[in-house]
Amino acid sequence: MDRREFLKMAGVSLVFVSGLPRLAGAAEKLGGKAGPGSHDFYFVQLSDPHWGFNNPKINPDPTGTLPKAIELVNNLSIKPDFVVFTGDLTQTTDDDKERRKRMEEVKKTIVGQLKNKNIKYLPGEHDAALDNGKAFHEIFGKSTYTFTHKGVHFIALDNVSDPGGALGDAQLQWLSQQLKKLKKDDRIVVLTHRPLFDLMPEWDWATRDGAKAIDLLMPYTNVIVFYGHIHQENHHNTDHIAHHSAHGLMWNLPAPGSVPKKVMIPWDEAAPYKGLGFRSVEAQYAKPDYVITEYPINKTSG
């Protein structure tokens, strides 16, 4: 049995994305070459855990789903180089004290159980829109930043601290300055919460000035975007730039435009945790291409 067959049997799905810097293999690294001293690496993306949410008709296990995901990440056979959360770590609340309490619980009590301590955080609108990201910055740090890992340049963008869902001129100027430091064929991974393109603006699935960010990125030949917000997989291209949304960790939402109104999908007792999960993204330095591995939340974990 090869590793793809193994992962299929384990309930793991692989999404192969060609034409971009190669992130190859499966996160289990069965027979892979990634490891200490290698240029190959992989990271894990989790999104939308909405800590503090409480509606048993939507998720009767609101305090268990994120810990189950943490356990699954801890049990990956090879440790990821880092873990990134692409927003909505907490559920919205008007109470500033409660907002900070939820963030502290997520960071210290829940995410603190991750064996991998190299964790990158991005806010979602539930975390940041009511106070322009003040509490998020106090507890998690910057919401806009860059880092380079084994030759791949990561850019985190904040399109949620503005209540209108915009990046803003100052951040766009900052993005322009960061990109000017890079070569046109450098490998670039953009991390954000909302989609940068207009997926469904009427459902708030867009960034008001996202097209300006895409225009800045367009001259660069190796760009990929990972985001959250829509609680499901969606794969879209703006020319050569690929955009990939992640599953959420609290509830499901309908496919874009599939129903007249965006509503949370009720919990399915016959298929608990259906549609909830996380992903790994792996990099093989020598060959430019990507493979995304999707992991479901398993009712037997935790």
LINWONOR-V317661 format. One record per pair of residues at least 12 apart in sequence whose C-alpha atoms are under 8 Angstrom apart, sorted by the first residue. I is the first residue (numbers start at 1). J is the second residue. If there is no record, write none. Layout:
((I | J) (I | J))
//
This chain:
((3 | 26) (3 | 30) (4 | 26) (7 | 26) (11 | 295) (11 | 296) (12 | 293) (12 | 294) (12 | 295) (12 | 296) (13 | 293) (13 | 294) (13 | 295) (14 | 26) (14 | 291) (14 | 292) (14 | 293) (14 | 294) (15 | 291) (15 | 292) (15 | 293) (15 | 294) (16 | 290) (16 | 291) (16 | 292) (17 | 289) (17 | 290) (17 | 291) (17 | 292) (18 | 289) (18 | 290) (19 | 288) (19 | 289) (20 | 222) (20 | 223) (20 | 224) (20 | 288) (20 | 289) (20 | 290) (21 | 187) (21 | 222) (21 | 283) (21 | 285) (21 | 287) (21 | 288) (21 | 289) (21 | 290) (22 | 282) (22 | 283) (22 | 284) (22 | 285) (22 | 286) (22 | 287) (22 | 288) (22 | 289) (22 | 290) (22 | 291) (23 | 42) (23 | 281) (23 | 282) (23 | 283) (23 | 284) (23 | 285) (23 | 288) (23 | 289) (23 | 290) (23 | 291) (23 | 292) (24 | 282) (24 | 283) (24 | 284) (24 | 289) (24 | 290) (24 | 291) (25 | 282) (25 | 291) (26 | 282) (26 | 291) (26 | 292) (26 | 293) (27 | 42) (27 | 76) (27 | 78) (27 | 280) (27 | 281) (27 | 282) (27 | 293) (28 | 76) (28 | 77) (28 | 78) (29 | 77) (29 | 78) (34 | 284) (35 | 78) (39 | 150) (39 | 284) (39 | 285) (40 | 150) (40 | 282) (40 | 283) (40 | 284) (40 | 285) (41 | 80) (41 | 81) (41 | 150) (41 | 282) (41 | 283) (41 | 284) (42 | 80) (42 | 81) (42 | 82) (42 | 280) (42 | 281) (42 | 282) (42 | 283) (43 | 80) (43 | 81) (43 | 82) (43 | 83) (43 | 84) (43 | 280) (43 | 281) (43 | 282) (44 | 73) (44 | 80) (44 | 82) (44 | 83) (44 | 84) (44 | 278) (44 | 279) (44 | 280) (44 | 281) (45 | 83) (45 | 84) (45 | 85) (45 | 86) (45 | 246) (45 | 278) (45 | 279) (45 | 280) (45 | 281) (46 | 83) (46 | 84) (46 | 85) (46 | 86) (46 | 246) (46 | 247) (46 | 248) (46 | 249) (46 | 277) (46 | 278) (46 | 279) (47 | 85) (47 | 86) (47 | 87) (47 | 88) (47 | 89) (47 | 228) (47 | 229) (47 | 231) (47 | 246) (47 | 247) (47 | 248) (47 | 249) (47 | 278) (48 | 85) (48 | 86) (48 | 87) (48 | 88) (48 | 89) (48 | 90) (48 | 124) (48 | 228) (48 | 229) (48 | 231) (48 | 247) (48 | 248) (48 | 249) (48 | 250) (49 | 65) (49 | 66) (49 | 88) (49 | 89) (49 | 90) (49 | 248) (49 | 249) (49 | 250) (50 | 88) (50 | 89) (50 | 90) (50 | 91) (50 | 126) (50 | 249) (50 | 250) (51 | 63) (51 | 89) (51 | 90) (51 | 91) (51 | 102) (51 | 106) (52 | 90) (52 | 91) (52 | 102) (53 | 90) (53 | 91) (57 | 266) (57 | 267) (58 | 251) (58 | 264) (58 | 265) (58 | 266) (58 | 267) (59 | 250) (59 | 251) (59 | 266) (59 | 267) (60 | 267) (62 | 250) (64 | 302) (65 | 249) (65 | 250) (65 | 297) (66 | 110) (66 | 249) (66 | 250) (67 | 110) (67 | 111) (67 | 302) (68 | 297) (68 | 298) (68 | 301) (68 | 302) (69 | 249) (69 | 277) (69 | 278) (69 | 297) (70 | 110) (70 | 111) (70 | 113) (70 | 114) (71 | 114) (71 | 301) (71 | 302) (72 | 301) (73 | 114) (74 | 114) (74 | 115) (74 | 116) (79 | 116) (80 | 116) (81 | 116) (81 | 118) (82 | 116) (82 | 117) (82 | 118) (82 | 119) (82 | 120) (83 | 116) (83 | 118) (83 | 119) (83 | 120) (84 | 119) (84 | 120) (84 | 121) (84 | 122) (85 | 119) (85 | 120) (85 | 121) (85 | 122) (86 | 121) (86 | 122) (86 | 123) (86 | 124) (86 | 191) (86 | 192) (86 | 193) (86 | 227) (86 | 228) (87 | 121) (87 | 122) (87 | 123) (87 | 124) (87 | 125) (87 | 127) (87 | 192) (87 | 193) (87 | 228) (87 | 229) (88 | 123) (88 | 124) (88 | 125) (88 | 126) (88 | 127) (88 | 229) (89 | 103) (89 | 106) (89 | 123) (89 | 124) (89 | 126) (89 | 127) (90 | 102) (90 | 103) (90 | 106) (90 | 126) (90 | 127) (91 | 126) (91 | 127) (92 | 126) (92 | 127) (93 | 126) (94 | 130) (96 | 135) (99 | 127) (99 | 135) (100 | 135) (100 | 136) (100 | 139) (103 | 136) (103 | 139) (104 | 139) (107 | 140) (121 | 140) (121 | 143) (122 | 143) (122 | 144) (122 | 156) (122 | 157) (122 | 158) (122 | 191) (122 | 192) (122 | 193) (123 | 136) (123 | 143) (123 | 158) (123 | 160) (123 | 161) (123 | 193) (124 | 160) (124 | 161) (124 | 193) (124 | 194) (124 | 229) (125 | 160) (125 | 161) (125 | 163) (128 | 160) (128 | 161) (129 | 160) (129 | 161) (129 | 162) (129 | 163) (130 | 161) (130 | 163) (131 | 161) (132 | 161) (132 | 162) (132 | 163) (133 | 161) (143 | 156) (143 | 157) (143 | 158) (144 | 156) (144 | 157) (144 | 158) (145 | 157) (151 | 187) (152 | 186) (152 | 187) (152 | 188) (152 | 189) (153 | 186) (153 | 187) (153 | 188) (153 | 189) (154 | 188) (154 | 189) (154 | 190) (154 | 191) (155 | 188) (155 | 189) (155 | 190) (155 | 191) (156 | 190) (156 | 191) (156 | 192) (157 | 171) (157 | 190) (157 | 191) (157 | 192) (157 | 193) (158 | 192) (158 | 193) (159 | 192) (159 | 193) (159 | 194) (159 | 207) (160 | 193) (160 | 194) (164 | 208) (165 | 206) (165 | 207) (165 | 208) (166 | 207) (166 | 208) (166 | 209) (166 | 210) (167 | 207) (167 | 208) (167 | 209) (167 | 210) (168 | 209) (172 | 212) (172 | 213) (175 | 213) (175 | 216) (176 | 216) (179 | 216) (179 | 217) (183 | 220) (184 | 219) (184 | 220) (184 | 221) (184 | 222) (185 | 220) (185 | 221) (185 | 222) (186 | 220) (186 | 221) (186 | 222) (187 | 222) (187 | 223) (188 | 222) (188 | 223) (188 | 224) (189 | 223) (189 | 224) (189 | 225) (189 | 226) (190 | 223) (190 | 224) (190 | 225) (190 | 226) (191 | 225) (191 | 226) (191 | 227) (192 | 225) (192 | 226) (192 | 227) (192 | 228) (193 | 227) (193 | 228) (193 | 229) (194 | 206) (194 | 207) (194 | 227) (194 | 228) (194 | 229) (194 | 230) (195 | 207) (195 | 210) (195 | 227) (195 | 228) (195 | 229) (195 | 243) (195 | 245) (196 | 209) (196 | 210) (196 | 211) (196 | 213) (196 | 214) (197 | 210) (197 | 211) (197 | 214) (197 | 238) (199 | 256) (200 | 256) (200 | 257) (203 | 261) (203 | 262) (205 | 229) (205 | 230) (218 | 240) (218 | 241) (221 | 240) (222 | 241) (223 | 240) (223 | 241) (223 | 242) (224 | 241) (224 | 242) (224 | 243) (225 | 241) (225 | 242) (225 | 243) (225 | 244) (226 | 243) (226 | 244) (226 | 245) (226 | 246) (227 | 243) (227 | 244) (227 | 245) (227 | 246) (228 | 245) (228 | 246) (228 | 247) (228 | 248) (229 | 245) (229 | 246) (229 | 248) (230 | 245) (230 | 246) (230 | 247) (230 | 248) (230 | 253) (231 | 245) (231 | 246) (231 | 247) (231 | 248) (231 | 249) (231 | 251) (231 | 252) (231 | 253) (231 | 276) (232 | 245) (232 | 246) (232 | 247) (232 | 248) (232 | 252) (232 | 253) (232 | 255) (232 | 275) (233 | 245) (233 | 246) (233 | 247) (234 | 246) (246 | 278) (246 | 279) (247 | 275) (247 | 276) (247 | 277) (247 | 278) (248 | 275) (248 | 276) (248 | 277) (248 | 278) (249 | 276) (249 | 277) (249 | 278) (250 | 276) (251 | 264) (251 | 265) (251 | 266) (251 | 267) (251 | 275) (251 | 276) (252 | 264) (252 | 265) (252 | 266) (252 | 275) (252 | 276) (253 | 265) (272 | 299) (273 | 296) (273 | 297) (273 | 298) (273 | 299) (274 | 296) (274 | 297) (275 | 296) (276 | 296) (276 | 297) (277 | 294) (277 | 295) (277 | 296) (277 | 297) (278 | 294) (278 | 295) (278 | 296) (278 | 297) (279 | 292) (279 | 293) (279 | 294) (279 | 295) (280 | 292) (280 | 293) (280 | 294) (280 | 295) (281 | 293))
//
